[in-house]
């Protein structure tokens, strides 16, 4: 199959891709609670001739090919939305209080389109393409849940790829940027610090232990980790986003609870900061006669792009789209006068897959500010350009086919 033929076939699916995307968008659901989304995805796959299988709490897997011996290439699309009230103004906006503000509806529609292309050329696939429809990416739980349920086995996955659409990008919709080898998205950790004091009347602070005062000192002390305990090249962001305590202005409460997040590009730095965060919280609290406990919740490791796979995929997308619509990060940096655009501050729980098998992340430009797509991901007014859908559909299918072709046993 030639690149030109595959692009033409993907373009012929445009109306279907748009329809699928809008159906998913109007029925946005969050986390693992994806009843309508799962029903739609399974129904579409079954109509194409697949036998979709449940994987984990709310994941779906389907297999294309397998008629010829060869390796297994995994393609991933996430399905969950965000708990955001949509204000985009599009006529297919979701009215349920949830919103596909990160473009996961685009990902799912594109992978369904790729599934259709792969099914039509199933006899030509030199191996197997495993289609991964994932829940709960936004909470960094869905990918690992599917891995624990056997995602990467039966058949055993040899390499994996994901695409993420990008809004507010100054590139033609459908332009692809291939991540550089190495870490391209940081590890993420969410945490809670609970400071236990002793409540009392606000007029008699000496009779109690003020958890709010201790929490304030903890918050400020945590900033010293970055300022004084990390080397210049160790990139990290530690944020306290919430602080809750008390219900009355004239009373000192028993407890204060802070919620925060940590982003790091190195696993050793990640472990060090988590250790110091706990030590500082407990030590500072003790200074003020309070007690502090630190609980780490959901999170994900760093997303690592395999060197050989990154180089292969750069070649494949250039074959498919031409050098005017496909770039490596190095080329993008050179175009912008140099820089370090190989990393994004946003974490991605596809990282769990990348820690197990050679993997790569592609970015797909899906909205130019000058054409009315100026809001960023996770904003209630963000919109995506649907012209990117046929391209993403083709990129999914073509990269899998070409990798399997070049890596036959």
C-alpha positions, 0 to 999 in steps of 0.5 A, spaced: 500 500 500 502 506 498 502 512 502 498 516 497 493 510 497 492 510 504 491 518 505 486 517 500 482 512 503 483 516 510 480 522 507 474 518 504 473 517 511 472 524 513 465 524 514 465 518 518 471 521 522 467 527 524 461 524 526 464 519 530 468 525 534 462 529 535 458 523 538 464 522 543 464 529 544 457 530 546 457 524 550 463 526 554 465 521 560 470 521 565 475 516 569 473 509 568 465 511 568 465 510 560 459 507 559 456 510 553 463 511 550 465 504 551 458 502 548 460 506 542 467 504 541 465 496 541 459 497 537 463 500 531 469 495 532 464 489 532 461 492 525 467 493 522 468 485 523 473 486 530 472 482 536 473 487 541 475 484 548 475 488 555 481 489 558 481 492 565 476 496 569 474 500 562 479 498 557 478 495 550 483 491 546 482 489 538 487 485 534 488 487 526 492 482 522 495 476 525 494 472 518 501 473 517 507 471 522 510 477 525 511 482 530 506 486 534 505 493 534 500 497 539 496 503 537 493 507 543 487 512 544 485 515 550 477 515 551 476 519 557 474 527 558 475 532 564 470 534 569 469 541 566 463 545 564 464 546 556 463 553 554 466 552 547 460 554 543 460 549 538 453 546 536 455 539 538 458 541 545 457 536 551 451 538 556 453 533 562 458 537 565 464 534 562 468 536 556 473 533 551 477 539 553 484 535 551 482 532 545 481 524 547 475 524 543 479 526 537 484 520 539 478 515 539 475 517 533 482 517 529 484 510 532 477 507 530 478 510 523 485 507 523 481 500 525 477 501 519 483 502 514 487 496 517 481 491 517 480 493 509 488 491 508 488 486 514 491 480 509 497 485 507 499 486 515 505 482 516 504 481 523 499 484 528 496 491 530 493 491 537 488 497 538 488 500 545 482 504 547 484 506 554 480 509 560 482 514 565 488 517 562 487 524 566 487 521 572 494 517 570 490 510 572 488 507 566 494 505 562 497 501 568 490 498 569 490 495 562 497 493 563 496 489 569 490 486 566 494 483 560 494 489 555 502 487 553 501 480 553 497 475 548 500 477 543 506 480 546 507 487 544 513 489 541 513 496 540 507 502 541 505 508 539 500 514 541 498 520 538 496 527 542 492 532 538 495 539 540 490 545 540 493 552 539 499 550 534 501 555 529 502 549 524 497 547 519 492 542 521 495 535 520 502 537 521 506 531 525 511 532 530 515 526 532 518 526 539 525 526 540 529 520 543 529 520 551 524 523 556 519 527 553 513 528 558 515 528 566 513 523 571 507 526 575 505 525 582 499 527 586 499 528 594 496 530 600 499 533 606 494 533 612 497 537 618 494 535 625 493 540 630 488 542 636 482 546 635 481 552 640 477 559 640 481 564 636 482 568 642 486 563 646 491 560 641 495 558 647 490 553 648 491 549 642 496 548 636 494 552 630 495 547 623 494 553 619 500 556 621 504 550 621 501 549 614 503 556 611 510 554 614 510 548 610 508 551 604 513 556 604 519 551 606 517 546 600 519 552 595 526 551 598 527 544 595 527 547 588 531 553 590 537 550 594 536 542 594 536 541 586 542 542 581 541 547 576 540 541 571 534 538 575 528 540 572 522 539 577 515 543 579 512 542 585 505 546 586 501 546 592 494 547 589 489 547 595 489 548 602 483 547 606 482 548 614 476 550 618 469 553 618 469 559 622 473 565 622 474 566 630 476 558 631 483 555 630 481 548 627 483 541 628 486 540 621 489 543 615 489 539 608 494 541 602 493 538 596 499 538 591 502 535 585 510 534 583 512 534 576 519 531 574 523 529 568 528 524 572 526 518 576 532 519 581 530 526 582 522 524 583 524 519 589 529 525 592 523 530 592 518 525 594 523 523 600 524 531 602 517 533 601 515 528 607 521 530 611 520 537 611 512 537 612 513 532 618 519 536 621 516 543 620 509 541 623 513 538 629 517 545 630 510 548 631 507 542 635 503 539 630 503 533 626 504 532 619 502 526 614 503 525 607 500 521 602 501 520 595 496 518 590 495 517 583 501 518 578 505 516 572 513 515 571 516 519 565 514 518 558 521 515 554 521 515 547 525 509 544 531 512 540 530 507 534 522 507 534 523 515 534 527 515 528 523 510 524 517 513 525 520 520 523 521 517 516 514 513 516 510 520 517 515 524 512 513 518 507 506 519 508 505 527 509 512 530 506 517 534 509 513 540 509 508 537 514 512 532 518 518 534 523 522 532 528 523 536 535 530 537 532 528 540 526 522 544 530 527 547 534 532 549 528 526 552 525 524 556 531 531 559 532 534 553 537 531 551 544 529 545 548 522 544 545 523 536 546 519 536 553 512 538 555 510 540 562 504 535 561 504 528 564 502 522 560 500 516 563 502 512 556 508 513 560 507 506 563 507 503 556 513 506 555 517 503 561 515 496 558 516 496 551 519 501 546 514 506 545 514 513 541 509 519 542 507 523 536 504 530 536 498 532 531 497 539 530 489 540 531 488 548 531 491 554 529 490 560 533 489 565 527 483 560 525 479 561 531 483 555 535 486 559 540 485 556 547 489 551 550 488 544 552 484 543 558 480 550 557 473 550 557 473 554 551 478 550 547 476 547 540 480 542 535 480 543 528 477 536 525 481 537 518 486 533 522 482 527 523 484 524 516 491 525 517 491 522 524 487 516 522 492 515 516 498 516 521 496 511 526 495 506 520 501 507 516 506 507 522 504 501 524 504 497 517 511 500 516 514 498 522 511 491 522 514 491 514 521 493 516 521 488 523 519 482 520 522 476 524 
